[in-house]
Amino acid sequence: MQTTANAAPTRSGQRPLTRRALLTAGAAGLAGLAAGAAGCGSPVERGLLGTGSQPNSLVYWNLFSGGDGENMTKMVNNYSAAHPDVSVQATVLSWGTPYYTKLALATAGSSPPDVAVTHLSRLSTLAGNDLLQGFSADQLAKAGMPAGNFTPAAMQKSTVDGTIYAIPLDTHPFVMFYNVDVCREAGLLGADGKLKPIKGPEQLQAAFAAAKKVTGQYGAVVAVTNDPSTNWRWFATLYYQLGGQVMSADGPDVKLTLDNAKAEQALGFMRQLTASGLMPGTVDGAGVTSLFSTGKAGFLLDGEWQIPTYANTDLKFDVVPVPHVFGPKPVAFADSHALVLPRNSAMDDAKRALALGFVKFLLEDSLVWAAGGHIPAWLPVQRSKAFTSLTPQSNYVQAALTAEYDPPGWFSGAGSQFENVVGAAVASCQNGSASPAQAVQAIRSGLQPYLDAPAPGT
């Protein structure tokens, strides 16, 4: 496997790609992309010059670095070992908007990668701009990947207007970590050594208060400072449990559907936790890691992808879904990584079959992927003895079944301006510089310019 260090999308054959469509797909202008394309042999240059992959070879783009990057490299190497006649060129690109913009440019240049990764929270925008090959359920079934073999919520999110545009690899939810020793001393563990069930705001506050008595500092911690995405995920978990919706979309038209009362209820609870001293109101990512890893906070609210951060330490921890605090049923905020085949008129049936075979191999090898904390979307792996015996990953599978994602919208999705706007407002409430009502107004005013602007490409 060849790796280039640097570290999705749509309806084939409907309309030509335009500059405005590319703006939408990347959620950013083309300014500055020339620098990304500069340098002989860069991924973007290869796309624009039309130097795509050859028969018996696959070009694969992803955005994984760190532990996820190591796990994905292992999976690709496993494929190469099992298919020595196939050459796989795997390229790692910068996470977020730069990745999606480069993918759009390469697709416009008629030489996209054969297979690429996307976040499902970005899919509706990518699919709406004709950047992806679509599949029917029958086509995927013939390729050995029936829709019923995937986590239902992830497969539903992979489908846009009745067409499947992505093949989900995982669900990665926002979860709750807990320090086993702290919770044992606080009387929060059952006879099985696991955290006792927590339901409702009073029980969650009581658990955090009991943990604080043990730690002498905080009951729980979540990143607040300089981390809009985490602020959004924590707020979304509570707001979604209340049945709230931030935006809805009818094609390219996006409408704000924020429920002020529900948003203020969620934000009010979050502020109560910080104002009471159960959680810090100002702490960045490094501070979060320090507090939880040194036993100064009994609980941590974060993405399951943080498991590797603590797995190689002496800390005894476990992970569960975020408790059911509000509403009639549990809801977990989540996103998913998925695999897509970018639109490519030059891809023949043989190359498409090769690409889909590569995708299926990654799904079947996704126990490796689960080491990073992610819940495999491929049910034969998710339900396997090997995964169900894997802890703490198997402890929060329920979160994949109750997952809800970022709202639709051309400026929404992982690492998007939507998350920046909402996350900043949520942070202002958690740190006490704004009331819940003021934070809600900041969300509305911050999103309005994007709602007023026509979606690029329309």
N, C-alpha and C positions, 0 to 999 in steps of 0.2 A: 504494500500500500504506500502511496506517495502522499504526503501531507504538506500543504502550503500553509504556513502560520500567518495568521491575520485574525483573528477572532478578537403569505405566500400565496391562493390565488387563482381559478376562473373558468371561463366558458369557451372552450375551444371552437374556433370557426365562426364566432358570432360577429365580431367587429375588429378592425385593426387597432393595434395599440397606438395610443397617442401620448404626446408629452404630458398632457393633463392626467391621463390614466396612470402614468408612471409616478406622477406626483402623489396620487392617491395611494398607490401600492406602497410607496416608501414613507408616506405621511410626512414628507419633507420635500423641499425643492431640489432641483438638480445642481444647485450651486454647491461647489466643493467636491462634487463627485469626480471631476476631472482628476483631482489628486488621487482619488481611490483607484482610478483606471490607469494612472501613470505607472511606468515601469514595464519593461518588456515581459510579456507572459503573465501579467496579472489576470485573476479570474475574470474581471470585467472586460479586459482587452480581448481575452480569448473569446468571450461571448460576442463582442461587437465585430470581431474579425471573422466570425463564423468557423472557428477551429474547434468543432465539437468532438465528441468521443467517436471511436472507431468500432467496427463490429468486434464482438467478444471483449468489449471493454465498457466500463461504466464510469461516468463522472458523477460524483456525489458531493453535494455541498451541505455543510451543517454549521452550527454556531456554538459548538460545545467546547469549552475549555475546562481546566481544572480536573476534578474527579470525573465529571461527566465526560470530558474529552478523553480521558484514559479508558473509561468503560466503552465508549463508542469505538475507539481505536481497537480495543480488544475484539469487539463484535465484528468489525470489518475484517480484521485479521483472521478471525474464525471463518468468515465467509470465504476469504481468499484461500485458506488452507483446504476448505471443502470443495472449492471450485478453482483449481490451479490453472484452468484454461481461460479464466476471465481475469482481466486486468482492471483493478478498481483504483481510480484516482480520487482520493478523498481530500477535499479542500475545506479548511476551517476559516470562516469569515467573522468579522466583528459582530457581536451580539446586538440585536435591536434594529433600529431603523436603517443603519448602514447595510445590514445584511439583506433586508427586504428590498431596498432600493437597487442594490447590485443584482439581485435576482431578477428584478423587473427589467433592468437594462440588458442583462444577458438574454432574457427571453425576447426582448424587442430586437436584439441583434441576431436573432434566429439561431443562436447556439447556446441554449440554456443547459444546465446540468441535466443528466438523465433522471436523477432522483435528488430531492432536496428536503430539508426539514422546515417545518413551519410551526408556530404556536397556533393552536386552534382559535385563540382569541383574535388572530389576524386573518382568519380564513375567509370570512364573508367579504372583506374588502378585496382580498386577492382574487377570490372567485368572481367578484363583480367586475373585475377589470380584465377578464379573459386571459389570465396568466397560467391557468392550470388545465390539465386534462381531466375531464370528468369521467365517472364510471357509473354504470348501473349496478344494482345489487347482484344481478345475474353475472355480469362480467367479473366482479370480484370473486364470486363464488366459484366460477370456472378457473380462476387463478389460485384457488385453494384458500381463499380468505372470506368466507361467508360473513355477512354483516352480523349474524347472531353470535359470532365468536368474539365479539368485542364488548367492552363495557358499554351499556346502552347510552349513558349520558355522553360519552366521548364520541360514539358513532353518530348520535343525533347532531352533535356540534360539527361533525365532519360533513354533514349534508346541508346543501344550500339549494333551496327551491327544488327539492326532490332528487338532486344529483349528488353523488358522493364525490367530493373533491380531495379528500385527505384520508389517509389510513392511519388511525391513531396508534401511537407507540406506547403512551402512558397517560396517567393522570397524576399531576403533582399538586396536591392540595395544601392549603394553609392549615397547619395543625397545632397541637399543643404538646410541647415537651414538658417532662417533669423530672425533677431530681428525686431519685428513689429514696435516698437516705433522708433527705429533708422531709419528704412526704410521709415516710415511715414514722419519724419522730413526731410529726404533726398529727399523727393518727388518721391520715388520709388514705391508707392502704387497707385493702381487705385481707382476708385470711390467705388468699392466693398470692399475696405480695403485689397485686396490681392496684392501680388507683380506683377507689370507689367511684361509682357513677356520680356525675355532677350534672344537675339540671336546674335551669333557672338562674336569674341574676343573683338572688340571695345566696344560693349554694356556691356559686362561683366566687363571690366576694368572701364568703366564709372560708373557702379553701385557700384563697390568697392570703387572708388574714392569719390563718393557722400557720401557713408557710412562713409568713413574715416573722412570727414569734420565734420561729426556729432560726431563721437566717440572721435576724437582727437588723436587716436592712430593707429588703423588698420581698413581697410575696411573689410577684411575677414581673416580667420585663418584655417589652416589644420595642423595636426600633422606632424612634420618632423623628430624630434630627437627620436631615439630609437623606431621607429614604422615603420618597413619596409613594413608591409602589407598595411597601409594607404598610404604610398608613392606609392606603386604599384597601388592601386585602383584609386588614383587621376590621375596618369599617364595613366593607362589603359583606363579610361573614355575618355580622350582626344585623345589618340592614336587610340583607337577603332573607335572613331567618324571619324577619318581620313581614316578609312578603313584598318588600319594596323593589322598585325598578327605577333605574336612573334614566335610561334612554330606550326608545324603541325606534325601529327603522322600517320604512316601507320603500324597498329599493334603495336608491341613494339618499332619500329624504330621511333625515334623523330628527326625532322629536324628543324634547326633554320631558320626562315623566316622573321626575323626582318628587317624592312624597315628603313634604316638609315635616310633617308630624313624626313620621317614622324615622326620617333621617335625624331629627333632633333627639328622638328617644335613644337611638343607637349612639349618637355622639355624646349625649348627656351621661349615658352609662360609662362610656370610655373616659370621659372627663372625671367622673366620680372616682374611678379607680386611680387616676393619677393625683387628683386633688387630695384624696385621703392618704396618700403616701403608700398605698399598696403597690403601685407601679411608678417608676420614674417618669416625669413629664418631659424631660429633655435627656435623651441618650441616643448616641449614634450606633452604627453597626459594631464597631470595635468595643464600645462600652457594653453592648448587649452580650457579646461573646464573653467578655471578662466577668460580668456579673453572674451569668448562668454557670460558666465553667468553674468558677471559684466558690460556688455555693452561696452567693449573696442574693440570689433570687431562686425561689423554688420552682417556678414555672417559666416557660418561654413560649411566646406565640410567634411562630415563624413558619417558613416553608419547610416541607420535609427534606428538601435538598440540603438543609443544614446538618443532616445526620452525619455526613463524613467529618464535619468540623469537630464534633464531639466524640466520634467513634474511636479515635486514636488517643484519647485522653483517659485519665483515671476516673473520670466522672461516671457514676452509675445513673443512667437516665433511661427513660422510656418515652413513648410517643403515642398519643391518642388523638382522635378527631377533636376539633374545638367543640367544647360542650354545647348542648342545645340550650341556649340562653333564652331566646325569645321565639314566639310564634308556635304554630300548631305542629310543625315537623322540623327535624334537623336539616340544616343546609350547610354545605361546605363550599367556601370559595375555592376555586381551583382553575388551573389551566392544563393544557395537554400539549406535549410535543407530538407531532404527526409527520408522516412521510407523504410527499406529493410528487407527482410527475408534472413538471412544468410543461406548458404548451409547446409543442415542437412538431411542425409539419413534416420534418425530415425523419421522425421516428417511425420505423416500420413495425410490423407486427412482431418480428423476431426480437427487435431491440426492446419493444414494450414488454414482451414476455420475460426477457432477461431482467429488466428493471423491476418488474413485479415479483420475480423470483428472489431478487435481492431483498426487496422489502419484506417478503414473507420470511426469509431467513432471519432478518433482524428481529421480527416479531417472535419467532420461535426461540431465539437466543436472548430474549429480553429478561431472563433471570439475571444475566450479567448487568443489564441496565438497572435492575431493581436494587443493586448494591448502592446506588447513589441516592436511594430513598424513594424512588418513583414506583408507583403502582402499575404493573404491566396492564395495558389495555387488552392484550390478547388473552382471552379467558382460559385457553388451555394451559397457559403459564400461570396466570393469576390463581387458578384453582388447583394447581399442581401441588403435590406434597412438598416439593422443594421450596415453593414460595410460601405456603401456609405455615411452614416451620421456620421461616425466616423472620426474625424479629430485629427491630420493632416494626418493620414494614407491614407485616400482615396484621398488625394491631389496628391500622386505620384504613383498611380497605373500604369500610363503609363510607368514608369520605368521597371515594370515587363514584359511589352509587348515588350520592346526593349532591354531586358537584354542580355548581353554577359558575358561569364564566363572566368575563368582561362584557358589558353591553355592546350591541352592534353599533357601528358608526365608523366612518372613514378615518377618524382621528382617535379611535379607541384600539385597545389591544395591549399586549405585553410591551412594556417600555414606551408607551405612547404618551402623547400630550394630554390625553384624557386622564391617565393615571397621575401625571405631574400636577395637573390642575386640582383634581379632587384630593390627591394625597397631601398637597400643601395646605389645603383648607382643613383637612382632618388634623394635621400636625398642629395647626394653630389652636385648635380646640383642646387637644391633648396637653399642650404645654401651657394652657391658660391664657394665651394672648387674645383669644376670641371665645365668645360664648357659643353654644351649640347653634343658636339662631343665626349668629353672625357667620359661623362657618358654613351653614347651609346657603346663606346669601352669597358667600364667596364662591361656592361651587357653581351656583346659578350664573353669577356674573362672569366667572372665569370660563365657563363653557359656552356662553352665549355667542362670542365672536365666531366660534367654530360652527355652532348651529346656524348662524346667520349666513355664513359663507357657503356658496354652492360647493358640493363635493367636486374635487378636481376630476375631470373626465366627463362631467355632465354638461 
